[in-house]
Amino acid sequence: MLQADFEAEQVADLRRRLTDCLSAAGLAGERLDDFVTAVNEAMTNAVRHGGGTGELRLWRHQHLVCEIRDRGDGFADPLPTIPTSRPRPSANGGMGLWLAQELADSFEVHSGADGVRVRLTMAVTEPVAAPTAVDEGAGPGGPGRARIDQAG
């Protein structure tokens, strides 16, 4: 449905393109706003903490799946724990992953030597306005679970 490389100055334009694709796929209202916000947080983190660039891929596989990758150093060992309650804001941020986890139906983070991959999903509850492409190579990751892992 959508694939793009991005830098900081392209995030806003990509967010608009993402919104159009999600809307065409049947996501609407608060769920659309929530998913766009969650993906935007992941894109912002990729730029801010992952070397200044990222890659976004969006596809439909039973539900909408959005994956954001960066080519940074990944998380230090051990991986950070994403809080289960709202963290206190700080000058350095710290709320992005928590917010993304709260807003998406499912949320996974994989960190390794080649960077960080964040995968978010959202089920569509509205009828689909137009047919969408399905990526048969997409892995499972249904709604309702957050997972963080690190390549060893």
N, C-alpha and C positions, 0 to 999 in steps of 0.2 A: 504494500500500500504506500509506504513512504520509506525512503532511505536517504540520508544526507550526512555529510561531514559538516562540522560547524566549529566556529571560533566565537569568542565573546560577542562580537558585533553582529553575529548572525542568529543569536538565540531568539530574539524577539520575532524576526521574520519566520524562523522555523517553528516557533510556537503558534503563529497564525496558520501556517500550513498544516501543522499537526491538528489544530482545532478543526479546520475544514475537513480533513480526512476522517477524524473521529466522528464528526457530525454526519458525514455521508455514510459512515458505517452504522449509524443508528444510535450513537451515544448522544444524550441530550440533557439539558437542565443542569442540576447540581452535580450529577455524576460526570457529565462532560467537564464542568468547571474543576471538579476534584481531580480528575485524571490529568487534565492539562497542567494543573498546579503541581501535581506529584512529578510528572515528567519534567516540567520546568526546573524543579528543585534538583533533580538528578543531572540535568544538562548544566545547570549553574555549578554544581559540585565538580563535574568533569572539567569544566573550564578553570575553575578556581583552584582545584587541588590535583588535577590530573594532567598538567602540562600545557594548559591553554587551549586544547582542542578536544573534540569528541566526535563520536559517530552515533547517530540515531537510526534505529530500524523499527518500523511499526508493521505488524501483520496481524491477521486474524486467524486464529486456530481455536475454534469453539468460543473463544472470547478474544478480546483485543489484547495484544501483547506488545509492549514497547521495551526495547533494550537500548541502553545507553552505555557506550564503552569509551574509556579514555586510555591513553598510553603512558600514564604516569607510573610511579614506582609502586603503586598499590599501598595497602594499609600495612603499618608496622605490625609485627607479631607481638602480642596477640591482637586479633581483630577487635575493633571497638564494639561494645554492646550498644545496641540502639535502645534508648530508654523506652519504657512502656508508658510513662507519663510525660507530659510536656516539659522539656528541659528549660532551664532559665536562659534567656537570650544573653549573648555575650558579643563583644566587639569582633570576635573571630567567627561568629555564626554558631553552628552547632545544632541547628534545628532542622536542617534540610532533609536528612535521611529519616529523622523521626516523622516529619510532616509527610514525606512521600509514603512511608509505611502506613500512616494513619489514613491517607486518602485513597490509596489503591486497594483493590480487592486482595492482591497478593504482592509480595515484595521479596526479592532475592538479591543478595550482593555476593559477588565472587571476586576475590582479590588474589592476584598472582604477580609474578615478575613482569608480565606483559601489560599490567594495568588493572583497572577495576571495571567490572561489568555489573550494571544494575538492571534487573528485569522486573517490570511492573505489569500487572494484568488488571483488566476491568471487564466484567461481564456486561453485555449489552442487554438492556431490558426493554428497549424500544424496537419496533420493527425496523429492519434494514431498508434504507431508502434506495440503495443501489447495490448490485453484486460487488463483492470485494475479492481480491486475490487471497489465496490461502497458501502459506508457506508450509509445504509438507514436511520440510526439514525441521520445523519448529518443535522444540521439546515440550514435554508437559510442564505444567506449572499453574494448575487451576487456582481459583480464588480461595482465599482464606488462610494463607500461610506465609509467614516471613521466614527467610532462611539467609544466613550469612555463612560463607565458607571461604577458605583460603587454600590456594594450591600449595601442595607440599612438595 
